[in-house]
């Protein structure tokens, strides 16, 4: 079993990574938290696959688990669904000495984490991510949030989990589209921090090949995020590089009502947009833009999505990385290195 320690003073936690670790979840959690009620929050896709196994594991370790299921999809990351969770958990008599467990992908992790951060002013929670996107990115780092009609993740908090349990075998139940969705975040880590990882992805030819090295890939992405988060937990400096492709990606998601494109698909197109903008500015060199485009297409992700200038302008106006009339855009200099460029909001869509 591989263990990464996220060292944040007073909020330290381990990331456990191993194929087959899922059924050990109860015993792993029992080592860091007393036996108690354990609310498992999952969605309608993941629940039928994994909820009973997790309940059994928790019961065998002395916990008293109960299940709350939300509809699968981005629409569940809402204030309305948050209120539903509050109500269901309070009906079960949950207290601040109990535990909340997020079982699912990025939507479930973000929604559950924000619920845990805010209900009763904070209840400990565990992340058990079951999608590639969640395993390599969203389950680590403590960003939790819900969406508003104005944009994505506009109501949120920084609230670290007590543990992250990652079983790469869970990825075997993903559709090809959901697997590709997660590959967008893997590619992102290669672009922003790790040229070797990017080159490794260029040499990998299929999902089957990727699954043969998936433990190392997940470990590397989590380790990169761990280092960034330890340096800038609250996303005011260096952590912003993790948002490469996300400013434009969130605009695409909003434009298409969070239905036509997955998060990873939107971010993939957003990464190409950012790299092409960097080329126009003379920042992105060494054919990096074309390499990013080729890799994105290789993993069946869109390199272009139609979006009008007004939709882009509206999304940038409420981007969380905005400061007054500027927004921090993440632009690659080359594969493995990016810069944070403060850019006037009303100039981006005129480029």
C-alpha positions in Angstrom: 0.0 0.0 0.0 1.3 3.4 -1.0 0.8 6.3 1.5 1.2 10.0 0.9 1.0 12.3 3.8 -0.5 15.8 3.3 1.3 18.0 5.8 -1.0 20.9 6.7 -0.5 22.0 10.3 -3.4 20.7 12.4 -5.1 19.2 9.3 -2.7 16.5 8.3 -4.1 13.4 6.6 -3.0 10.3 4.6 -3.8 9.4 1.0 -3.9 5.6 0.8 -3.5 4.1 -2.7 -3.6 0.4 -3.6 -5.6 -1.9 -5.9 -8.1 -3.9 -3.8 -8.0 -1.5 -0.9 -11.7 -0.7 -1.0 -12.9 -3.5 1.2 -10.3 -2.5 3.8 -12.0 1.0 4.1 -13.6 0.2 7.5 -10.4 -1.0 9.2 -8.4 2.0 7.7 -11.0 4.5 9.0 -11.1 2.8 12.4 -7.4 3.6 12.9 -8.0 7.3 12.7 -11.6 7.8 14.0 -13.6 6.3 16.9 -16.5 4.0 16.1 -19.6 6.1 15.5 -22.4 6.8 13.0 -21.1 7.0 9.5 -23.1 8.7 6.8 -22.2 7.4 3.3 -23.2 9.9 0.6 -23.1 8.5 -2.9 -25.0 8.9 -6.2 -27.4 6.8 -8.2 -24.7 5.4 -10.4 -22.1 4.5 -7.8 -24.4 3.4 -5.0 -25.5 0.1 -6.7 -21.9 -0.8 -7.4 -20.1 -0.1 -4.1 -22.4 1.0 -1.3 -23.1 -2.4 0.1 -19.4 -3.4 0.2 -18.6 -0.2 2.0 -21.5 -0.7 4.5 -20.3 -4.2 5.2 -16.7 -3.0 5.7 -17.7 -0.3 8.1 -20.0 -2.6 10.1 -17.3 -5.2 10.4 -15.1 -2.5 11.9 -17.8 -1.4 14.5 -19.3 1.6 12.7 -23.0 2.3 12.3 -23.3 3.3 8.7 -26.3 4.7 6.8 -26.7 5.6 3.2 -27.9 8.8 1.5 -28.1 8.8 -2.3 -28.3 11.8 -4.7 -29.0 11.7 -8.4 -25.9 11.2 -10.6 -24.7 14.3 -12.5 -23.5 17.8 -12.1 -27.0 19.1 -11.4 -26.7 17.6 -7.9 -24.0 20.1 -7.0 -26.6 22.6 -5.9 -28.0 24.5 -2.9 -31.2 22.4 -3.2 -29.3 19.1 -2.9 -27.2 20.5 -0.1 -30.3 21.3 1.9 -31.6 17.7 1.2 -28.3 16.3 2.6 -28.6 18.5 5.7 -32.1 17.3 6.3 -31.3 13.6 5.8 -28.3 13.7 8.1 -30.1 15.6 10.8 -33.0 13.1 10.7 -30.4 10.4 11.5 -29.2 12.4 14.5 -25.7 13.0 13.2 -23.4 14.9 15.5 -20.0 16.5 15.3 -18.4 13.4 16.7 -19.7 11.3 13.8 -18.4 10.9 10.3 -19.4 11.6 6.7 -18.0 9.6 3.8 -18.0 10.7 0.2 -18.3 7.7 -2.1 -18.2 8.6 -5.7 -16.7 11.0 -8.2 -16.0 14.7 -8.2 -19.6 15.9 -7.8 -20.2 13.7 -4.8 -16.9 14.6 -3.3 -17.4 18.4 -3.7 -21.0 18.3 -2.5 -20.3 16.0 0.5 -17.3 17.9 1.5 -19.2 21.2 1.6 -22.0 19.6 3.5 -19.4 18.3 6.0 -17.7 21.7 6.3 -20.9 23.6 7.0 -23.3 21.2 8.9 -23.0 21.8 12.6 -20.0 24.0 11.8 -18.0 21.0 10.7 -18.1 17.2 10.8 -15.1 15.0 9.9 -15.3 13.5 6.4 -13.5 10.8 4.4 -13.0 10.8 0.6 -13.4 7.5 -1.2 -13.2 8.5 -4.9 -14.4 6.1 -7.5 -13.6 8.0 -10.8 -10.3 8.8 -12.3 -10.9 12.5 -12.1 -11.6 12.3 -8.4 -8.8 10.0 -7.7 -6.1 12.1 -9.3 -7.4 15.5 -8.4 -10.7 16.5 -6.7 -10.5 14.2 -3.7 -7.2 15.8 -2.6 -6.7 19.3 -1.4 -9.9 20.2 0.5 -11.7 22.3 -2.2 -15.4 21.7 -1.6 -18.2 23.5 -3.2 -21.6 23.7 -4.9 -22.6 25.5 -8.1 -24.9 28.6 -8.6 -26.8 29.6 -11.7 -24.1 32.3 -12.1 -21.3 29.8 -12.4 -19.5 26.8 -11.0 -18.1 26.3 -7.5 -19.1 29.8 -6.4 -20.2 28.7 -2.9 -17.5 26.7 -1.2 -14.8 26.3 1.4 -11.4 24.8 2.1 -12.1 21.8 4.3 -9.6 19.0 4.3 -10.7 15.3 4.6 -9.4 13.1 7.4 -8.3 10.5 4.9 -8.5 9.7 1.2 -8.8 6.0 0.2 -8.1 5.3 -3.5 -8.6 1.9 -5.1 -7.7 2.0 -8.8 -9.7 -1.1 -9.4 -12.8 1.0 -9.0 -11.9 2.5 -12.4 -12.7 -0.7 -14.1 -16.5 0.0 -13.8 -16.1 3.4 -15.6 -17.4 4.0 -19.1 -14.9 5.0 -21.7 -16.2 8.5 -21.6 -15.8 8.8 -17.8 -12.3 7.4 -18.0 -11.4 9.9 -20.7 -13.0 12.6 -18.5 -10.4 11.9 -15.8 -7.6 11.8 -18.3 -8.0 15.5 -18.8 -6.8 16.1 -15.3 -3.9 13.7 -15.7 -2.9 15.6 -18.8 -3.2 18.8 -16.9 -0.6 17.7 -14.3 1.8 16.8 -17.1 1.5 20.2 -18.7 1.8 22.2 -15.5 4.4 20.3 -13.5 5.7 17.1 -15.0 7.1 16.8 -18.5 8.1 13.2 -17.8 4.4 12.3 -17.0 3.3 14.1 -20.2 5.8 12.1 -22.3 4.6 8.9 -20.6 1.1 9.7 -21.7 2.2 10.4 -25.2 3.7 6.8 -25.4 0.6 5.1 -23.9 -1.7 4.0 -26.7 -4.9 2.8 -25.0 -7.0 2.6 -21.8 -5.7 -0.9 -21.3 -2.1 0.3 -21.4 -3.0 3.1 -19.0 -4.5 0.7 -16.5 -1.3 -1.2 -16.4 0.5 1.9 -15.0 -2.5 3.5 -13.3 -1.2 3.0 -9.7 1.9 5.0 -10.5 0.0 7.7 -12.5 -2.5 8.2 -9.7 0.3 8.3 -7.1 2.2 10.9 -9.2 -0.8 13.2 -9.7 -1.7 13.0 -6.0 1.9 13.7 -5.0 2.1 16.7 -7.3 -1.2 18.1 -5.9 0.0 17.4 -2.3 3.1 19.5 -2.9 1.1 22.4 -4.4 -1.5 22.3 -1.6 1.0 22.2 1.1 2.6 25.4 -0.3 -0.7 27.2 -0.9 -3.7 25.7 0.7 -6.1 28.5 0.1 -5.4 29.1 -3.6 -4.0 32.6 -3.4 -0.7 31.9 -5.1 1.0 28.9 -6.6 -2.0 26.6 -6.2 -3.7 28.6 -9.0 -1.7 26.7 -11.5 -4.0 23.7 -10.8 -6.7 25.7 -12.6 -5.0 25.4 -16.0 -7.8 25.1 -18.5 -10.5 25.7 -15.9 -11.4 29.3 -16.5 -12.4 28.5 -20.1 -13.6 25.0 -19.1 -16.0 26.4 -16.5 -17.3 28.8 -19.1 -18.0 25.9 -21.5 -19.8 23.9 -18.8 -22.0 26.9 -17.9 -22.7 27.7 -21.6 -24.0 24.1 -22.2 -25.9 23.9 -18.9 -23.5 21.3 -17.4 -25.1 18.6 -19.6 -23.4 18.5 -23.0 -19.9 18.3 -21.8 -18.3 16.6 -18.8 -16.0 18.6 -16.6 -12.9 16.9 -18.1 -14.1 17.5 -21.6 -14.7 21.2 -21.0 -11.3 21.5 -19.2 -9.6 19.7 -22.2 -10.9 22.2 -24.6 -10.0 25.0 -22.1 -6.4 23.8 -22.0 -6.1 24.1 -25.7 -7.7 27.6 -25.6 -5.2 28.7 -23.0 -2.3 27.3 -24.9 -3.3 28.9 -28.1 -3.7 32.2 -26.3 -0.3 31.8 -24.9 1.1 31.3 -28.4 -0.5 34.5 -29.5 1.1 36.3 -26.6 4.5 34.7 -27.4 4.6 32.8 -24.1 3.8 29.2 -25.2 6.8 27.9 -27.1 8.3 24.6 -28.5 5.1 23.5 -30.3 3.6 22.9 -26.9 0.1 23.9 -28.0 0.0 21.3 -30.7 1.4 18.6 -28.4 -1.4 19.3 -25.9 -4.0 19.2 -28.7 -2.7 15.9 -30.0 -2.7 14.3 -26.6 -6.2 15.5 -25.8 -7.5 14.1 -29.0 -5.7 10.8 -28.4 -7.7 10.3 -25.2 -11.0 11.1 -27.1 -11.4 14.5 -25.5 -12.6 17.6 -27.5 -9.9 20.0 -28.5 -12.5 22.6 -29.6 -15.9 23.6 -28.3 -18.0 26.4 -29.8 -18.5 29.2 -27.3 -19.5 32.8 -28.0 -17.6 35.8 -26.7 -20.4 36.9 -24.4 -20.7 33.5 -22.7 -17.0 33.6 -22.1 -17.1 37.2 -20.8 -19.9 36.3 -18.4 -18.1 33.4 -17.0 -14.8 35.2 -16.6 -16.6 38.1 -14.8 -17.4 35.8 -11.8 -14.3 33.6 -12.0 -12.9 33.0 -8.5 -9.4 33.9 -9.6 -10.6 37.4 -10.5 -9.1 40.5 -8.8 -11.0 43.6 -9.7 -10.8 44.0 -13.5 -8.3 41.2 -14.0 -8.3 37.4 -13.8 -5.4 35.1 -13.3 -5.0 32.9 -16.4 -2.7 29.9 -16.3 -0.7 29.8 -19.5 2.0 27.2 -20.5 5.5 28.3 -21.3 6.4 24.7 -22.3 5.3 21.2 -21.3 6.0 20.9 -17.6 6.0 24.7 -16.8 3.2 27.3 -16.7 2.9 30.9 -15.6 0.2 32.8 -13.9 -0.7 35.8 -16.0 -2.9 38.5 -14.7 -5.1 39.6 -17.6 -7.8 42.2 -18.1 -11.1 40.4 -18.1 -12.5 42.4 -21.0 -9.5 41.7 -23.2 -9.5 37.9 -23.1 -12.3 37.4 -25.6 -11.0 40.0 -28.0 -7.7 38.1 -28.6 
